[in-house]
Amino acid sequence: VQLQASGGGLVQPGGSLRLSCAASGSIFSIGDMGWYRQAPGNRRELVAVIASGGSTNYSGSVKGRFIISRDNAMNTVYLQMNSLKPEDTADYYCNAEIATLGYGLMLYWGQGTLVTVSS
């Protein structure tokens, strides 16, 4: 199983970016999917999580600006980031609880995608 994240880049303050993370491999089912971020010198922190049924949870620092969504048919999770601020600059990581045939739910991580918010 692999998670492939994409969509990072350089954006000006107030701008928007959309991150994507696609899961591939011998997937039986996917539970929660989420986005985390880690800025230089900081610990990795939760940004947003979405359950298989669609319920969502956001960190206070992004609530109202970011929207997490998922396409279950495509095994993909998205993060729409609006009104970006310089303090949103970080490596963004996706994760997902994935069950493969013969195994229970395991947590998988994608590689980071860098988001830089700067003028």
Residue, then its C-alpha position, 0 to 999 in steps of 0.5 A: v500500500q502506498l499513499q502519494a501526496s501532491g499539490g504543494g507549492l509556493v503561494q502568496p498570503g491570502g491565496s489557495l492550494r489544493l492538496s491530494c493524496a491517493a492510496s493504491g495497492s491491495i486495499f480492502s477498506i479505508g477508515d479515517m484519512g487525515w492531513y498533518r503538517q510539520a514546520p521546521g523546528n516544530r512537532r507534526e500536528l493534526v490539520a484535519v481528519i475525515a472519517s469514512g462516513g464523511s464526518t470531519n474534524y479540524s484544528g483550531s488554526v485552520k477551521g473555517r479556512f481549510i476543507i477536507s474531503r474524500d472520494n471513496a471510489m478513488n481512495t483519495v483525500y483532499l485538502q482545500m486550503n484557502s486564505l493561506k497565511p505565512e504560518d501555514t508554511a510546512d511540510y504536509y503529510c497525509n495518512a490513512e487507516i487501511a485494511t488489506l486482505g488478511y490484515g486489520l486496519m494499519l496506519y499508512w503515511g504519505q510522503g510530505t508535500l511542501v507548502t510555502v506561503s510567502s510574498 
